[in-house]
Amino acid sequence: MQEVLTRLRVCRSRLGVAPEDPAALRAMDDAAYTLCVLMCRPTVHEAVLAAEARLARPAQ
């Protein structure tokens, strides 16, 4: 989960530099979709919040 969240953030940075880059757009879509599926959330925003909350919890 941490890896996908990091990948999503890297993609956002890439899109900030080159918003029309087709490869960056595909990578962002892939990372966003993967995080939504992993977190069982319908939106990227909700998935990011859920992932951050889960990662903030102590390991059991």
C-alpha positions in Angstrom: 0.0 0.0 0.0 2.8 2.4 0.8 4.4 1.7 -2.5 1.2 2.5 -4.4 0.7 5.7 -2.4 4.2 6.8 -3.1 3.7 6.0 -6.8 0.6 8.1 -6.9 2.5 11.1 -5.4 5.3 10.7 -7.8 2.8 10.7 -10.7 1.2 13.9 -9.4 4.6 15.5 -9.4 5.3 14.3 -12.9 2.0 15.7 -14.1 2.8 19.0 -12.4 5.8 19.3 -14.6 4.3 17.9 -17.8 0.5 17.8 -17.5 0.1 16.7 -21.2 2.5 13.8 -21.0 0.5 10.7 -22.1 2.8 8.3 -20.1 2.5 10.4 -17.0 -1.3 10.4 -17.4 -1.5 6.7 -17.8 0.8 6.1 -14.8 -1.4 8.4 -12.7 -4.6 6.6 -13.8 -3.0 3.2 -13.0 -1.8 4.3 -9.6 -5.1 5.9 -8.7 -7.1 2.9 -9.8 -4.9 0.5 -7.9 -5.1 2.5 -4.7 -8.9 2.7 -5.0 -9.1 -1.0 -5.4 -6.7 -1.8 -2.6 -8.6 0.5 -0.2 -12.1 -0.4 -1.5 -12.9 3.3 -2.0 -14.7 4.9 -5.0 -12.6 8.0 -5.2 -8.9 8.7 -5.2 -9.3 11.3 -2.4 -11.1 8.7 -0.2 -8.5 6.0 -1.0 -5.6 8.3 -0.1 -7.2 9.2 3.2 -7.9 5.6 4.0 -4.4 4.5 3.1 -2.8 7.3 5.1 -5.0 6.4 8.1 -4.1 2.7 7.8 -0.4 3.5 7.5 -0.5 5.8 10.6 -1.8 2.9 12.8 0.7 0.9 14.7 1.6 -2.5 13.3 -0.1 -5.4 15.1 
